[in-house]
């Protein structure tokens, strides 16, 4: 579950998607309704990336690597899996 937070004037997201931690990321907006839409889109994209044809392999790797690597490395791995799935 991704949560939307306000830090200063800008909204940020943080949380996890299907057990994969998502570090703080700026949404680049100061409007709450737009931030909620962007957060929902972000969560949908990550969920879709986990459900690709390589989904079971990716999920297994991410579950085993989740406790051993930094969140930024995990995020880059998600990006690579998503691109590879396309």
Secondary structure, 3 states (H helix, E strand, C coil): CEEEEEECCEEEEEEEECCEEEEEEECCCCCHHHHHHHHHHHHHHHHHHHCCCCHHHHHHHHHHHCCCCCHHHHHHHHHHHHHHHC
